[in-house]
Amino acid sequence: MSNGSLELEDRPKQFRLRFRTFLVTVFSYFHQSKMSIVLSALLTAHYSLFCLCMILSASSTSNTPKLRLLCLSNGHGEDIIAVRILQELRQSTQINITALPLVGEGRAYTQLGIPLIGSVQTMPSGGFIYMDGRQLVRDVRGGLIQLTFAQIKAVRTWAKQGGVILAVGDIVPLLFAWASGTNYAFVGTAKSEYYLRDEHGTLPRRSLFNSLEGWSGSVYLPWERWLMSRQKCKAVFPRDSLTTKTLQKWDIPAFDLGNPMMDQLDAVIPQFYTSDTEQKRSLNITLFPGSRPPEAYANWEQMIIAVTDLVETISDRSLLFLGAIAPSLSLEPLCQTLVKAGFQQVNSESPVSDITFKYKNASLILTQHAYNDCLQLGDMAIAMAGTATEQFAGLGKPAIAFPGKGPQFTYAFAEAQSRLLGASLILVDQPTQVTDAVQSLLGDPDRLKLIADNGWRRMGKPGAAPRIADCLIKHQYHP
């Protein structure tokens, strides 16, 4: 709490002291001058009423002011996670919310009516400069340095008026929050101890260089932990229990409240039937090509190779492919790829789908309006995405992936994601290997049960956003 607030809280006490001093003086004077006791009482009563009014005025001024909160995030997925927490905060308390997306234009904020305090700009890399040094060069040429300085200035200007900061993502928004000089909290979406270890021990790595990734005892490096252990850092919300327990070994206020990524998905438990019953229903496979053009279009072409191979191989049952397409993508190049592969467009029977295609025993639906339905209805997924793959695995379902050309979904990204998700993500080298992975899964119900338990454990239960909001209110109002 600011010094100004403390001074306001002390005003009633100051008035009481002054009132006592005044009474002593008045009574002493009246006693010495032998004036009427009635006159003394009247004068005292008037002054008492005056003091009472001042005290009540000071008390009302000292009530906790409307909380000012600035949310910093660095990515589209991080924006969505942040918005879920902010929605809960709005429902729980009076709060003045602003935001500054450090990557992208922050549409998730503006759609919710949250004002932005500074400059925003979409960089050529889409925020994936850590995947490829060439992307960093492109971003610098695109104005990254100027944008960063403008954003730092905007944050520091905002902080001068008082308030708290919620940083969502990785070290970049965390560093901005620390540099502001005000109280802050951190939602760590980018890192997990599962990248290095699981409940059974350290994971094997392919090279000596990769094995040094955990040299400091945590996936979070010493300077990141230093930022999280500062006095003004009031709360840290890691993405899973394993990471929380690791950070708590240091002087870090880490809370195990779950992963907001799994909120608002209406999760369902996947059901894999016996061979006799399974023939009576379609095998539903969700397709996640990613959200950033032109990479997503290239990913889609590779995924359709896997799809056609599945259709040719699994001919004794119907197949339903659910294309979960981001609103930022155009459907036209996706449809062209399907037509080239032999699919034919038909009239859609689904009210939530955009376009439906048929090919032999398979149907394929492209939708940009039913993301949660694609998550729920899919028995398994072919995935070349970040957040979508993790959410699908968190519902207890298996995902199959193969590396693309990037800049996001490269081999390095896919390999790291396979460590993060463990048994829930099956990584193959080529699209034509997907069919073998699908058949292996269908023939192993014990493995499917292990995958379900693994996904729920690593991604956590729904309801993290309201739990984080409650914790923020408690720790940010009373630092």
VOGU-3710 file (C-alpha; in Angstrom, 3 decimals, decimal comma):
1> msngsleled> 0,000/0,000/0,000  1,286/3,486/-0,874  2,455/6,086/1,647  -0,482/8,237/0,634  -2,872/5,464/1,648  -1,116/5,064/4,980  -1,430/8,795/5,630  -5,134/8,607/4,909  -5,505/5,745/7,352  -3,759/7,834/10,080
11> rpkqfrlrfr> -6,018/10,863/9,700  -8,765/9,665/12,098  -6,096/9,049/14,764  -4,611/12,522/14,170  -8,022/14,136/14,559  -8,668/12,248/17,803  -5,362/13,483/19,270  -6,099/17,028/18,229  -9,603/16,737/19,653  -8,303/15,615/23,057
21> tflvtvfsyf> -5,782/18,470/23,123  -8,485/20,938/22,226  -10,808/19,658/24,968  -8,111/19,986/27,616  -7,381/23,529/26,514  -11,054/24,535/26,352  -11,992/23,053/29,713  -8,928/24,612/31,333  -9,793/28,023/29,939  -13,446/27,810/30,891
31> hqskmsivls> -12,615/26,585/34,379  -10,155/29,415/34,972  -12,574/32,043/33,669  -15,506/30,446/35,559  -17,689/30,628/32,439  -20,919/28,757/32,236  -20,606/24,985/32,065  -23,514/24,950/29,644  -21,657/27,255/27,243  -18,609/25,031/27,503
41> alltahyslf> -20,639/21,960/26,718  -22,271/23,614/23,694  -18,929/24,712/22,289  -17,447/21,299/22,871  -20,393/19,601/21,208  -20,048/21,770/18,114  -16,358/20,983/17,826  -17,039/17,286/18,430  -19,515/17,284/15,577  -16,931/19,008/13,364
51> clcmilsass> -14,276/16,410/14,257  -16,700/13,557/13,671  -17,465/14,859/10,188  -13,738/15,145/9,428  -13,046/11,643/10,726  -15,878/10,151/8,681  -14,614/12,024/5,622  -11,076/10,749/6,166  -12,337/7,220/6,789  -14,328/7,188/3,574
61> tsntpklrll> -11,278/8,490/1,700  -9,110/5,768/3,200  -11,254/2,934/1,878  -9,356/0,693/-0,504  -9,347/2,487/-3,857  -10,541/0,795/-7,002  -7,729/-1,550/-7,999  -5,763/-0,612/-11,107  -4,386/-3,622/-12,949  -2,239/-3,774/-16,042
71> clsnghgedi> -1,961/-7,107/-17,837  1,157/-7,859/-19,896  1,308/-10,868/-22,227  3,420/-11,970/-25,159  1,473/-14,143/-27,550  -2,008/-14,965/-28,825  -2,360/-17,968/-26,526  -1,111/-15,940/-23,577  -3,650/-13,208/-24,393  -6,480/-15,740/-24,191
81> iavrilqelr> -5,245/-17,141/-20,872  -4,928/-13,617/-19,488  -8,449/-12,708/-20,586  -9,902/-15,699/-18,762  -8,323/-14,519/-15,517  -9,385/-10,911/-16,127  -12,983/-11,972/-16,708  -12,994/-13,663/-13,304  -11,448/-10,594/-11,676  -14,162/-8,369/-13,126
91> qstqinital> -16,842/-10,596/-11,629  -15,167/-10,708/-8,204  -14,178/-7,107/-7,495  -14,245/-3,528/-8,695  -11,213/-3,213/-10,887  -9,834/-0,898/-13,544  -8,174/-3,168/-16,124  -5,857/-2,173/-18,946  -3,551/-4,337/-21,036  -0,452/-4,261/-23,190
101> plvgegrayt> 0,136/-7,234/-25,502  3,880/-7,296/-26,165  3,388/-9,538/-29,227  0,590/-9,094/-31,743  -2,375/-6,752/-31,702  -4,172/-8,068/-28,614  -7,556/-8,764/-30,190  -8,566/-10,931/-27,234  -8,374/-7,822/-25,042  -10,127/-5,409/-27,376
111> qlgipligsv> -12,969/-7,886/-27,976  -13,578/-7,820/-24,228  -13,483/-4,034/-24,159  -10,155/-3,814/-22,319  -8,207/-0,698/-23,396  -4,560/-0,968/-24,465  -2,072/1,486/-22,960  0,656/1,494/-25,589  1,811/0,629/-29,084  1,088/-2,818/-30,523
121> qtmpsggfiy> 2,395/-4,387/-33,709  2,501/-7,824/-35,302  6,096/-8,861/-35,945  7,140/-10,962/-38,979  8,058/-13,932/-36,745  4,707/-13,979/-34,981  6,630/-14,044/-31,702  8,754/-17,122/-32,372  12,178/-15,489/-32,462  13,557/-18,081/-30,034
131> mdgrqlvrdv> 12,960/-20,825/-32,593  15,154/-19,315/-35,299  17,749/-16,526/-35,153  16,754/-15,400/-38,653  13,305/-14,543/-37,299  14,914/-12,172/-34,802  16,693/-10,353/-37,629  13,408/-9,965/-39,479  11,708/-8,601/-36,376  14,493/-6,090/-35,724
141> rggliqltfa> 14,128/-4,832/-39,278  10,381/-4,680/-38,704  10,733/-2,284/-35,785  11,109/-4,596/-32,783  13,600/-2,381/-30,920  11,558/0,791/-31,329  8,392/-1,053/-30,302  10,072/-2,477/-27,184  11,299/0,921/-25,988  7,848/2,422/-26,547
151> qikavrtwak> 6,243/-0,380/-24,572  8,698/-0,046/-21,666  7,972/3,673/-21,513  4,215/3,024/-21,520  4,477/0,518/-18,648  6,600/2,807/-16,485  4,277/5,744/-17,128  1,281/3,637/-16,128  3,022/2,391/-12,968  3,673/5,925/-11,706
161> qggvilavgd> -0,049/6,279/-11,006  -0,093/3,164/-8,818  -1,524/-0,286/-9,402  -0,470/-3,896/-9,874  0,730/-5,811/-12,916  -0,216/-9,303/-14,055  2,464/-10,752/-16,358  1,421/-13,751/-18,472  3,883/-15,748/-20,558  7,651/-15,960/-20,153
171> ivpllfawas> 10,560/-13,835/-18,957  9,714/-10,898/-21,254  6,481/-9,736/-19,557  7,998/-10,772/-16,218  10,952/-8,469/-16,852  8,645/-5,622/-17,867  6,662/-6,111/-14,641  9,783/-6,012/-12,473  11,102/-2,905/-14,257  7,845/-1,059/-13,554
181> gtnyafvgta> 8,705/-0,763/-9,868  5,195/-1,729/-8,735  3,750/-4,962/-7,301  3,287/-7,779/-9,783  2,219/-11,388/-10,217  3,316/-13,881/-12,854  1,457/-16,633/-14,713  4,145/-18,860/-16,225  2,730/-20,444/-19,373  5,906/-21,141/-21,332
191> kseyylrdeh> 7,953/-23,358/-19,019  7,397/-26,594/-17,147  9,648/-28,973/-15,278  8,215/-31,685/-17,517  10,579/-30,420/-20,225  13,423/-31,756/-18,028  11,950/-34,460/-15,815  8,824/-36,309/-14,844  7,696/-37,945/-11,633  10,227/-40,755/-12,186
201> gtlprrslfn> 13,352/-38,673/-12,769  15,382/-36,781/-15,378  14,459/-37,335/-19,022  17,116/-38,616/-21,444  18,348/-36,035/-23,975  19,807/-36,542/-27,425  22,946/-34,460/-26,970  25,271/-33,240/-24,232  24,247/-29,650/-24,985  20,557/-30,462/-24,469
211> slegwsgsvy> 21,309/-32,339/-21,264  22,775/-29,129/-19,805  19,401/-27,382/-20,111  18,621/-28,110/-16,478  22,045/-27,113/-15,108  20,580/-24,713/-12,553  18,235/-27,247/-10,958  15,095/-26,019/-12,686  13,695/-25,263/-16,110  13,536/-21,673/-14,855
221> lpwerwlmsr> 16,991/-20,116/-15,000  18,531/-18,292/-12,010  17,717/-14,816/-13,357  14,105/-15,836/-13,941  13,863/-17,190/-10,411  15,450/-13,949/-9,149  12,646/-11,943/-10,785  10,065/-14,234/-9,207  11,602/-13,970/-5,728  11,607/-10,150/-5,503
231> qkckavfprd> 9,585/-8,595/-2,678  7,255/-6,894/-5,143  6,440/-10,231/-6,787  3,400/-11,238/-4,764  2,418/-14,463/-6,509  3,654/-16,905/-9,139  1,299/-19,361/-10,840  3,195/-22,182/-12,617  1,378/-24,347/-15,109  1,567/-27,647/-13,192
241> slttktlqkw> 2,182/-29,182/-9,773  5,662/-30,486/-10,597  6,894/-26,995/-11,540  5,259/-25,427/-8,471  6,981/-27,833/-6,093  10,328/-27,136/-7,739  10,000/-23,335/-7,494  8,916/-23,548/-3,863  12,403/-24,844/-3,018  13,558/-21,252/-3,500
251> dipafdlgnp> 12,069/-18,143/-1,888  9,336/-17,875/-4,521  5,607/-17,384/-3,684  4,471/-20,161/-6,040  0,859/-21,357/-5,908  -0,413/-24,629/-7,383  -3,814/-23,504/-8,678  -3,940/-25,234/-12,042  -3,566/-24,226/-15,681  -6,050/-21,655/-17,088
261> mmdqldavip> -5,447/-23,206/-20,494  -7,894/-25,952/-19,514  -10,741/-23,616/-18,529  -13,914/-23,093/-20,574  -13,409/-26,232/-22,645  -16,271/-28,331/-21,258  -14,038/-31,405/-21,177  -15,462/-34,855/-21,740  -13,910/-38,213/-20,874  -12,847/-40,033/-24,069
271> qfytsdteqk> -14,495/-43,422/-24,692  -12,760/-46,126/-26,680  -15,026/-49,051/-27,337  -14,442/-52,763/-27,860  -13,885/-53,925/-31,396  -17,507/-55,040/-31,867  -19,047/-51,797/-30,625  -16,446/-49,577/-32,247  -17,451/-50,654/-35,741  -20,872/-49,030/-35,142
281> rslnitlfpg> -19,471/-45,540/-34,757  -17,032/-43,401/-36,663  -13,476/-42,854/-35,550  -13,234/-39,101/-34,937  -9,860/-37,479/-35,568  -9,356/-33,765/-34,944  -6,909/-31,812/-37,114  -4,911/-28,885/-35,692  -2,788/-27,257/-38,441  -1,815/-24,213/-36,362
291> srppeayanw> -3,040/-20,643/-36,518  -0,359/-18,602/-38,291  -0,274/-18,198/-42,074  1,456/-19,190/-44,257  2,867/-21,946/-42,014  -0,585/-23,369/-41,238  -1,304/-23,880/-44,973  1,929/-25,834/-45,412  1,113/-27,886/-42,309  -2,341/-28,648/-43,721
301> eqmiiavtdl> -0,875/-30,068/-46,927  1,241/-32,484/-44,882  -1,691/-33,424/-42,671  -3,874/-34,306/-45,653  -1,183/-36,770/-46,749  -1,667/-38,486/-43,401  -5,467/-38,282/-43,734  -5,605/-39,892/-47,177  -3,270/-42,643/-46,029  -5,582/-43,346/-43,093
311> vetisdrsll> -8,622/-43,499/-45,375  -6,908/-45,930/-47,736  -5,740/-48,172/-44,888  -8,743/-48,143/-42,520  -11,512/-49,068/-44,940  -13,692/-51,176/-42,639  -15,189/-48,311/-40,629  -16,268/-44,724/-41,155  -13,855/-41,918/-40,374  -14,721/-38,358/-39,374
321> flgaiapsls> -12,028/-35,682/-39,538  -12,695/-32,402/-37,737  -10,632/-29,506/-39,051  -10,319/-26,956/-36,231  -9,361/-23,896/-38,270  -8,335/-20,619/-36,670  -10,419/-17,564/-37,677  -7,219/-15,891/-38,846  -6,861/-18,405/-41,702  -8,530/-18,397/-45,097
331> leplcqtlvk> -10,479/-21,550/-45,948  -9,793/-21,298/-49,668  -6,249/-22,764/-49,733  -7,362/-25,518/-47,339  -10,236/-26,467/-49,632  -7,941/-26,458/-52,660  -5,634/-28,937/-50,933  -8,585/-31,238/-50,176  -9,860/-31,153/-53,751  -6,405/-32,004/-55,081
341> agfqqvnses> -6,309/-35,002/-52,707  -9,612/-36,337/-54,099  -12,141/-34,964/-51,586  -15,478/-33,681/-52,856  -17,464/-30,890/-51,232  -21,004/-31,768/-50,122  -23,819/-29,906/-48,417  -23,125/-29,652/-44,702  -25,498/-31,359/-42,271  -23,888/-29,708/-39,261
351> pvsditfkyk> -25,106/-26,251/-38,143  -21,682/-25,392/-36,713  -19,558/-26,332/-39,719  -18,465/-24,167/-42,607  -17,720/-26,788/-45,259  -18,035/-30,573/-45,425  -16,074/-32,888/-47,731  -16,385/-36,615/-48,512  -13,776/-39,127/-49,640  -14,613/-42,856/-49,723
361> nasliltqha> -15,493/-43,870/-46,127  -14,438/-40,530/-44,649  -16,058/-37,173/-43,985  -14,067/-34,030/-43,261  -15,554/-30,898/-41,720  -13,813/-27,534/-41,778  -15,039/-25,226/-39,027  -13,924/-21,885/-37,651  -16,745/-21,631/-35,102  -16,675/-24,846/-33,087
371> yndclqlgdm> -13,218/-25,188/-31,571  -14,461/-26,683/-28,293  -16,636/-29,168/-30,180  -13,582/-30,314/-32,125  -11,754/-30,820/-28,829  -14,624/-32,759/-27,314  -15,615/-34,966/-30,239  -12,131/-36,023/-31,301  -11,001/-39,476/-30,165  -7,457/-38,528/-31,128
381> aiamagtate> -5,771/-35,714/-33,026  -3,211/-35,045/-35,703  -1,632/-31,893/-34,361  0,916/-29,338/-35,552  0,061/-26,616/-33,066  0,999/-25,345/-29,641  -1,884/-24,513/-27,317  -4,453/-26,651/-29,142  -2,276/-29,762/-28,830  -1,753/-29,197/-25,109
391> qfaglgkpai> -5,455/-28,645/-24,489  -6,368/-31,799/-26,399  -3,857/-33,809/-24,372  -5,202/-32,219/-21,194  -8,605/-33,721/-21,956  -7,004/-37,143/-21,651  -6,700/-37,849/-25,372  -3,729/-38,864/-27,553  -2,284/-36,550/-30,184  0,011/-37,531/-33,033
401> afpgkgpqft> 2,488/-35,026/-34,440  5,259/-34,770/-37,003  7,576/-31,774/-37,543  6,904/-29,125/-40,144  9,097/-26,476/-41,736  8,298/-23,769/-39,175  8,871/-21,141/-38,031  6,839/-22,500/-35,100  6,292/-26,204/-35,507  9,827/-27,370/-36,281
411> yafaeaqsrl> 11,457/-30,569/-35,099  12,890/-28,730/-32,075  9,428/-27,470/-31,104  7,789/-30,862/-31,606  10,484/-32,674/-29,631  10,171/-30,220/-26,748  6,399/-30,567/-26,818  6,709/-34,342/-26,652  8,725/-33,970/-23,436  6,139/-31,567/-22,040
421> lgaslilvdq> 3,200/-33,862/-22,750  4,906/-37,218/-22,304  2,858/-40,233/-23,344  -0,001/-38,033/-24,550  1,930/-36,922/-27,663  3,178/-39,506/-30,138  5,890/-37,973/-32,315  6,541/-39,542/-35,727  8,922/-38,483/-38,473  6,628/-38,483/-41,538
431> ptqvtdavqs> 2,902/-38,034/-42,289  2,734/-41,579/-43,684  3,650/-42,973/-40,242  0,482/-41,593/-38,657  -1,622/-44,604/-39,723  0,599/-47,053/-37,842  0,424/-44,842/-34,739  -3,393/-44,716/-34,917  -3,736/-48,479/-35,313  -1,311/-49,059/-32,442
441> llgdpdrlkl> -3,400/-46,841/-30,163  -6,692/-48,476/-31,099  -5,298/-51,889/-30,288  -3,987/-50,974/-26,833  -6,696/-49,888/-24,351  -4,241/-49,998/-21,432  -2,066/-47,450/-23,193  -5,100/-45,253/-23,810  -5,914/-45,313/-20,105  -2,311/-44,356/-19,270
451> iadngwrrmg> -2,494/-41,508/-21,790  -5,727/-40,215/-20,262  -4,294/-40,187/-16,732  -1,085/-38,582/-17,967  -2,877/-35,753/-19,764  -5,102/-34,897/-16,803  -2,128/-34,879/-14,446  0,136/-32,726/-16,604  -2,444/-30,141/-17,656  -4,547/-30,012/-14,489
461> kpgaapriad> -8,235/-29,697/-13,726  -10,467/-26,876/-15,033  -11,179/-23,884/-12,811  -7,706/-22,380/-12,551  -8,763/-18,887/-13,709  -11,207/-18,222/-10,829  -8,735/-19,681/-8,334  -5,973/-17,407/-9,623  -8,309/-14,403/-9,579  -9,207/-15,040/-5,926
471> clikhqyhp> -5,529/-15,350/-5,034  -4,684/-12,137/-6,868  -7,332/-10,187/-4,987  -6,049/-11,474/-1,673  -2,362/-10,815/-2,300  -2,554/-7,656/-4,385  -4,853/-5,716/-2,085  -2,731/-6,618/0,919  0,915/-6,689/-0,212
//
